[in-house]
Amino acid sequence: MAVAQDQIDVLNPFDGSLIGSVPCLGVTDVPGLLEQARRGTRACAALARHQRARILEQAAQLVERDAQAFARLIVQEAGKTIRQAQKEVKRCVNTLKLSAEEARRNAGEVVPFDAYEGSESRQGWFTRDPLGLIVAITPYNDPLNLVAHKLGPAIAGGNAVILKPSELAPLSAIKLVGCLVEAGLPEFVVTLATGGADLGKALVAAREVRMISFTGGFVTGENIARTAGLKKLAMDLGGNAPVIVMADCNLEAAVESCASGAFWAAGQNCIGTQRLLIQASIYEAFRDRFVALAGSLVVGNPASPDTDIGPMITEQAAQNTEQVVAEALGEGARLLCGHQRKGSCYAATVLEKVDHGSRLWRNEVFAPVVVLEPFDTLEDAIALANEPEYSLHAGIFTNDLQQALGAARRIEAGGVMINDSSDYRFDAMPFGGFKYGSLGREGVRFAYEEMTQPKVVCINQL
């Protein structure tokens, strides 16, 4: 990504070629963006629920129609492999369809006033009304589906959105907005705002914005919280996902699932498996199989169907990963495979004996890097899993259901995947983190409810 005074050039992370350019808006553009969004707020609130649902359903059909074009664009701007990009497009279609269902069904509830003494003469209900104007800020790693997770529920709820996609990968978002407009979405219900941090800060600070929906890094999230003032905040700020592998599990299935969880999207995945906690009695057997699989993964051109791991989003990101791993090795970690960089491509990397005080253990690495750690008892594993102060997903592999459910109760995470790696996600389920660093929940129904507000109507039959 290169920024000129008035435009942002979007570059292919694999070969550096120019894909396209978008306007580079700044603070002086914010009043105009807000004026457009005001018009959009009125227009979306005026749509009947069936109209919102129809628009979202037709947009889903248009994305499905253009699935291959969307997939190629994701490959070009985000560096996902073509297989991974095709899966993201399918998820986006599902997210839009789920949003349409929410527009139709989640209108409110009857309130049982006569269940309380003294209220026998009253009856009524509550509705779910729009918040108004939402600012949505999205990352580069899922440049289509994470945008749909913000736009779909917001539109279903009758809101307008100012969408600020990542400067590194804004083109899929722009194409999705085009599908929504082609499906009949009124002008300015979604207002695109492409630009840098100054633009984002000014939008977040605008008083008439009622909610900020942000997916990204911790530092940016903290800055948004300080700047926003009295607004609703919904934030997914990353994770450091642990997966526990018990001795009684299906070993081969665990190896394959954990490899996918660790190296999907070049590890640029907030629920990607980062710490593999393996029961000591099977540690060597698991390690040997896992390292062999990781070492066999093809790294390179994401447009090739044979590629397993594409580039990281920039060469600088790959260099930063190289530095973090080198730091861990300097602190005594043992390299099992990988730690090879060519431009923005970084090979699947596996380490053991990583110091628990190192950045690689404590922080989200957001790269194709995984740490192996043996443990003796499940209690030890849960203690290790819960060490970080933030947590999105975790996983456990075991054939003992009682053991699995007990672990799920004690693991501090927004989701615990049993006999799946941490990176499993279904777009209808609630998604968010425990402890420091996450606010609210995504997942279509849950985001829709975050993006609407209940209004009670009570009738006293005198």
C-alpha positions in Angstrom: 0.0 0.0 0.0 1.4 3.4 -1.0 -0.2 6.7 -0.1 -0.1 9.8 -2.3 -1.6 13.1 -1.3 -5.0 12.3 -2.7 -5.1 8.5 -3.2 -4.0 5.2 -1.8 -2.5 2.7 -4.1 -3.4 -0.9 -3.3 -0.6 -3.3 -3.9 -0.5 -7.1 -4.3 1.3 -8.4 -1.2 2.9 -11.3 -3.2 4.6 -9.4 -6.0 4.0 -5.7 -5.2 2.0 -5.0 -8.4 -0.5 -2.2 -8.4 -4.1 -3.6 -8.2 -6.0 -0.3 -7.9 -6.3 3.0 -6.2 -8.8 4.5 -3.8 -9.3 8.1 -2.6 -7.3 9.1 0.5 -9.7 11.1 2.5 -8.8 13.1 5.6 -10.2 15.1 8.5 -11.5 17.9 6.2 -13.7 15.3 4.4 -15.5 14.2 7.6 -18.3 16.9 7.5 -19.3 15.8 4.0 -19.2 12.1 5.0 -21.4 12.8 8.0 -23.9 14.7 5.8 -24.1 11.8 3.4 -24.6 9.4 6.3 -27.4 11.5 7.8 -29.3 11.1 4.5 -28.5 7.4 4.7 -29.8 7.1 8.2 -33.2 8.5 7.3 -33.4 6.3 4.1 -32.6 3.0 5.9 -34.8 3.7 8.9 -37.7 4.3 6.4 -37.3 0.8 4.8 -39.7 -1.8 5.9 -38.3 -5.0 7.2 -39.2 -7.0 4.1 -37.4 -4.4 2.0 -34.2 -4.6 4.1 -34.4 -8.4 3.9 -34.9 -8.4 0.2 -31.9 -6.1 -0.4 -29.7 -8.3 1.7 -30.9 -11.5 -0.1 -30.4 -10.0 -3.5 -26.9 -8.8 -2.5 -26.1 -12.3 -1.5 -27.2 -13.6 -4.9 -25.0 -11.0 -6.6 -22.0 -11.9 -4.5 -22.7 -15.6 -5.5 -23.0 -14.6 -9.1 -19.6 -12.8 -9.0 -18.0 -15.4 -6.7 -14.9 -16.0 -8.8 -14.2 -12.3 -9.3 -14.5 -11.7 -5.5 -12.2 -14.6 -4.9 -9.6 -13.3 -7.3 -9.8 -9.9 -5.7 -9.2 -11.3 -2.2 -6.2 -13.2 -3.5 -4.8 -10.0 -5.1 -5.3 -7.6 -2.3 -5.0 -9.8 0.9 -2.8 -12.6 -0.3 -5.1 -15.4 0.7 -4.8 -18.5 -1.4 -7.4 -19.0 -4.0 -9.0 -21.9 -2.0 -9.2 -19.8 1.1 -10.6 -16.8 -0.8 -13.3 -19.0 -2.3 -14.3 -20.1 1.1 -14.5 -16.5 2.3 -16.8 -15.6 -0.5 -19.2 -18.5 0.5 -19.1 -17.3 4.1 -20.0 -13.8 2.9 -23.0 -15.1 1.0 -24.2 -16.9 4.2 -23.6 -13.8 6.4 -25.8 -11.7 4.1 -28.5 -14.4 4.1 -28.4 -14.7 7.9 -28.7 -10.9 8.1 -31.8 -11.0 5.9 -33.4 -13.5 8.2 -32.6 -11.3 11.2 -34.4 -8.3 9.6 -37.5 -10.4 9.2 -37.7 -12.2 12.6 -36.0 -10.2 15.3 -38.5 -7.3 15.7 -39.0 -7.5 19.4 -41.1 -9.4 22.0 -44.3 -9.2 24.0 -43.7 -8.1 27.6 -45.8 -10.0 30.1 -46.8 -7.1 32.3 -49.5 -9.0 34.0 -46.9 -11.4 35.4 -46.3 -8.8 38.1 -48.8 -7.8 40.8 -50.2 -4.4 40.1 -49.7 -4.5 36.4 -52.7 -6.7 35.5 -54.3 -3.9 33.4 -51.2 -3.4 31.3 -50.0 -5.0 28.1 -47.4 -4.2 25.6 -44.2 -5.1 23.8 -40.8 -3.9 22.9 -39.5 -3.3 19.4 -35.9 -3.2 18.2 -35.2 0.2 16.7 -32.2 1.4 14.8 -29.3 3.1 16.6 -28.8 5.5 13.7 -25.3 6.0 12.5 -22.6 3.4 12.9 -18.9 3.7 12.0 -17.4 0.3 11.0 -13.7 -0.1 10.8 -12.5 -3.4 9.2 -9.1 -5.2 8.9 -7.3 -6.7 5.9 -7.3 -10.4 6.9 -10.9 -11.1 5.9 -11.5 -8.2 3.6 -15.0 -9.4 2.4 -16.7 -11.4 5.1 -15.7 -9.3 8.1 -17.2 -6.3 6.2 -20.4 -8.3 5.6 -20.5 -9.1 9.4 -20.8 -5.3 10.0 -22.9 -4.2 7.1 -25.4 -7.0 7.1 -26.6 -6.7 10.7 -26.5 -2.9 10.5 -28.7 -2.7 7.5 -31.0 -5.4 8.9 -31.5 -3.2 11.9 -32.2 -0.1 9.9 -29.0 1.8 10.4 -26.6 3.7 8.2 -22.9 2.9 8.2 -19.8 4.9 7.4 -17.4 2.1 6.4 -13.7 2.5 6.7 -12.0 -0.6 5.3 -8.3 -1.3 5.8 -6.2 0.8 3.5 -4.2 -2.3 2.7 -7.2 -4.2 1.3 -10.2 -2.0 0.6 -11.3 -3.2 -2.8 -13.3 -6.3 -1.8 -15.3 -4.0 0.6 -16.0 -1.5 -2.2 -17.1 -4.3 -4.5 -19.5 -5.6 -1.8 -21.0 -2.1 -1.3 -21.5 -2.1 -5.1 -23.5 -5.3 -4.8 -25.7 -3.9 -2.1 -26.4 -0.8 -4.1 -27.2 -2.9 -7.2 -29.6 -4.9 -5.0 -31.5 -1.7 -4.2 -29.9 -0.2 -1.1 -30.6 3.5 -1.0 -27.8 5.9 -1.6 -25.6 6.7 1.4 -27.0 4.0 3.6 -23.3 2.8 3.4 -20.8 5.7 2.9 -17.3 4.6 2.0 -14.5 6.4 3.8 -11.0 5.3 2.6 -8.1 6.9 4.4 -5.6 6.7 7.2 -5.6 6.9 11.0 -6.5 10.7 11.1 -9.7 10.0 9.2 -10.6 7.1 11.5 -9.9 9.2 14.6 -12.1 12.1 13.3 -15.0 9.7 12.5 -14.8 8.0 15.9 -14.9 11.3 17.7 -18.0 12.6 15.8 -20.8 13.2 18.3 -23.6 12.0 16.1 -22.1 8.6 15.6 -23.9 6.2 17.9 -21.7 3.1 17.7 -18.2 2.1 16.7 -17.8 -1.5 15.4 -14.1 -2.2 15.1 -12.0 -5.3 14.3 -8.2 -4.9 14.6 -5.3 -4.4 17.0 -5.2 -3.7 20.7 -3.4 -0.4 20.5 -5.9 1.0 17.9 -8.8 -0.3 20.0 -7.5 1.5 23.1 -7.1 4.7 21.2 -10.7 4.4 19.8 -12.1 3.8 23.3 -10.3 7.0 24.5 -11.5 9.1 21.6 -15.1 7.8 21.2 -16.8 9.4 24.2 -20.3 8.2 25.0 -20.9 5.7 22.2 -21.5 2.0 22.0 -18.3 0.1 21.3 -18.1 -3.4 19.7 -14.5 -4.6 19.4 -12.7 -7.8 18.5 -9.1 -7.1 19.2 -7.3 -10.4 18.7 -6.3 -13.5 20.6 -3.5 -15.9 21.4 -5.4 -19.1 20.9 -4.5 -22.2 22.9 -5.4 -25.7 21.7 -5.2 -28.6 24.2 -4.4 -32.0 22.8 -5.2 -34.9 25.2 -3.6 -38.3 25.0 -6.9 -40.1 24.3 -7.6 -38.0 21.1 -7.7 -39.0 17.5 -4.1 -38.1 16.9 -4.1 -37.8 13.1 -7.3 -35.7 13.1 -5.8 -33.4 15.7 -2.6 -32.9 13.8 -4.4 -32.0 10.5 -6.9 -29.7 12.3 -4.3 -27.9 14.3 -2.1 -27.4 11.2 -5.0 -25.8 9.4 -5.8 -23.7 12.5 -2.2 -22.4 12.7 -1.4 -21.7 9.1 -4.7 -20.7 7.5 -4.4 -17.2 5.8 -0.7 -17.2 6.6 -1.6 -17.2 10.3 -3.2 -13.8 9.9 -6.2 -14.9 11.8 -7.3 -13.6 15.2 -8.6 -17.1 16.2 -5.7 -18.9 14.6 -4.0 -21.6 16.7 -0.8 -20.1 18.3 -0.1 -22.3 21.4 -0.4 -26.1 21.1 -0.5 -27.7 24.5 0.1 -31.4 24.2 -0.1 -34.1 26.9 3.4 -35.3 27.6 2.7 -39.0 26.9 1.9 -38.2 23.2 4.1 -35.1 22.8 6.8 -36.6 20.7 4.3 -38.5 18.4 2.2 -35.4 17.9 5.3 -33.1 17.4 6.9 -35.3 14.8 3.6 -35.6 12.7 2.8 -32.0 13.1 6.3 -30.8 12.1 6.3 -33.1 9.1 3.0 -31.7 7.9 4.0 -28.1 8.5 7.2 -28.6 6.6 5.3 -30.0 3.6 3.1 -27.0 3.1 3.7 -25.1 -0.1 4.5 -21.4 0.4 4.3 -18.9 -2.5 1.9 -17.5 -5.1 -1.6 -17.4 -3.6 -3.2 -17.6 -7.1 -1.9 -21.1 -7.6 -4.3 -23.8 -6.5 -1.3 -25.8 -5.1 -0.3 -23.1 -2.7 -1.1 -23.7 1.0 0.4 -20.5 2.5 0.4 -17.2 0.7 2.2 -14.0 1.6 1.7 -12.0 4.7 0.0 -8.6 4.0 3.3 -6.7 3.6 7.0 -7.5 3.6 7.3 -5.5 6.8 4.8 -7.8 8.5 6.9 -10.8 7.5 10.1 -9.0 8.7 8.5 -8.3 12.1 7.5 -12.0 12.4 11.1 -13.0 11.5 12.3 -10.7 14.3 9.9 -12.0 17.0 10.9 -15.6 16.2 14.6 -14.7 16.2 14.1 -13.1 19.6 12.4 -16.2 21.0 15.3 -18.4 19.6 17.8 -16.0 21.3 15.9 -16.6 24.6 16.4 -20.4 24.3 13.5 -21.6 22.1 14.2 -24.5 19.7 13.3 -24.3 16.1 11.6 -27.3 14.6 10.9 -26.1 11.1 10.4 -22.9 9.1 11.7 -19.5 10.0 12.5 -18.8 6.3 11.4 -15.6 4.6 11.3 -14.6 1.0 9.9 -11.2 0.5 6.5 -11.1 2.2 6.3 -14.9 2.3 7.2 -16.6 5.6 7.3 -20.4 5.9 5.2 -22.4 8.4 7.2 -22.1 11.6 7.1 -24.4 14.6 9.0 -23.9 17.9 9.2 -25.6 21.2 10.8 -24.7 24.6 9.6 -21.1 24.2 10.1 -19.0 27.3 6.8 -18.0 28.8 8.0 -14.4 29.3 8.7 -14.0 25.6 6.7 -11.9 23.2 6.0 -15.0 21.2 4.3 -16.7 24.1 2.5 -13.7 25.6 1.3 -11.7 22.6 -0.7 -12.4 19.4 1.9 -13.2 16.7 -0.6 -13.0 13.7 1.7 -15.0 11.5 2.2 -18.6 10.4 4.0 -19.4 13.7 3.0 -22.0 16.3 4.5 -22.9 19.7 4.4 -26.5 21.1 4.3 -27.1 24.8 4.0 -30.3 26.8 1.9 -30.7 29.9 1.1 -33.5 32.4 -2.4 -32.9 33.7 -5.5 -31.2 32.3 -5.3 -28.7 35.1 -1.8 -27.8 34.0 -3.0 -27.3 30.5 -6.0 -25.1 31.5 -3.7 -22.9 33.6 -1.4 -22.4 30.6 -4.3 -21.8 28.3 -5.6 -19.0 30.6 -2.3 -17.2 31.0 -2.9 -14.3 28.5 -5.0 -11.4 29.6 -7.2 -11.7 26.4 -8.8 -14.6 24.7 -11.1 -15.2 21.7 -11.2 -18.9 21.0 -9.6 -22.1 22.4 -9.8 -25.7 21.5 -9.4 -29.2 23.0 -9.0 -32.6 21.4 -10.2 -35.6 23.5 -12.5 -38.5 23.2 -13.7 -38.1 26.8 -16.8 -35.9 26.6 -17.0 -35.3 30.4 -13.3 -34.1 30.3 -14.0 -31.9 27.3 -17.1 -30.2 28.9 -15.2 -29.7 32.2 -12.4 -28.0 30.3 -14.9 -25.9 28.3 -16.3 -24.6 31.6 -12.9 -23.6 33.0 -11.2 -22.2 29.9 -11.5 -18.4 29.8 -12.4 -17.8 26.1 -15.3 -16.6 24.1 -15.5 -20.0 22.3 -14.2 -23.4 23.1 -14.0 -25.8 20.1 -14.1 -29.5 21.1 -12.3 -31.7 18.6 -11.8 -28.7 16.4 -8.9 -26.2 16.3 -9.5 -22.8 17.7 -10.1 -21.3 14.2 -13.5 -22.9 13.6 -16.2 -20.3 13.2 -19.8 -20.4 12.0 -21.2 -17.1 11.1 -24.4 -17.5 13.1 -22.7 -18.1 16.4 -21.8 -15.4 18.9 -18.2 -14.3 18.4 -16.0 -12.3 20.7 -13.5 -12.5 23.5 -13.2 -12.9 27.3 -11.1 -10.7 29.6 -9.3 -7.6 28.4 -9.6 -6.5 24.8 -13.0 -7.4 23.5 -16.4 -5.7 23.8 -19.7 -7.0 22.6 -20.3 -9.8 20.2 -20.3 -10.4 16.5 -22.2 -13.2 14.7 -25.2 -12.0 12.8 -27.9 -12.2 15.4 -25.7 -10.9 18.2 -24.3 -8.0 16.1 -27.9 -7.1 15.0 -28.9 -6.9 18.7 -25.8 -4.7 19.5 -26.8 -2.5 16.6 -30.4 -1.9 17.6 -32.1 -0.5 20.7 -35.2 -1.8 22.5 -38.2 0.6 22.7 -41.0 -0.4 25.1 -44.7 0.3 24.4 -47.0 -0.2 27.4 -50.8 0.2 27.3 -52.7 0.7 30.5 -56.3 -0.4 29.9 -58.1 1.9 32.2 
